[in-house]
Structures are given as structure tokens and as C-alpha cells.
Amino acid sequence: MTATITRPKLKKSAATKAQSPYKRLHVIIPIQDMLWASQQKPSVNQLWQEC
């Protein structure tokens, strides 16, 4: 007896799903957090901007 591995078939809705226009992940940042970051030391502000 031999074992065979089969891949699950994709449903049509998953296969034809429209791709997102966004190339990067995105999040919504509260204004309070933006204000806090802008009032910090330059090193903290730079780190915030890089993230």
C-alpha cells in the first residue's frame, strides 16, 4: 500500500478573491499616540517614524 499526499482544493471564492491595493501592512494610530511621539526626544521620535 502506498500513501499519497493530496493538496486541498481551493474554493472558487478564495481563488478569485481580489487582491488588496495595499502593498504594506497598515494600522490606524490614535491621534493621542501621534501627539505623544512628537513630544518625545529626537531618538524616540525617529524610532517611532521608522516603525
PyMOL commands that set and color helices and strands:
alter all, ss='L'
color gray80, all
select helices_A, chain A and resi 12-15+31-38+42-50
alter helices_A, ss='H'
color red, helices_A
deselect
rebuild
show_as cartoon
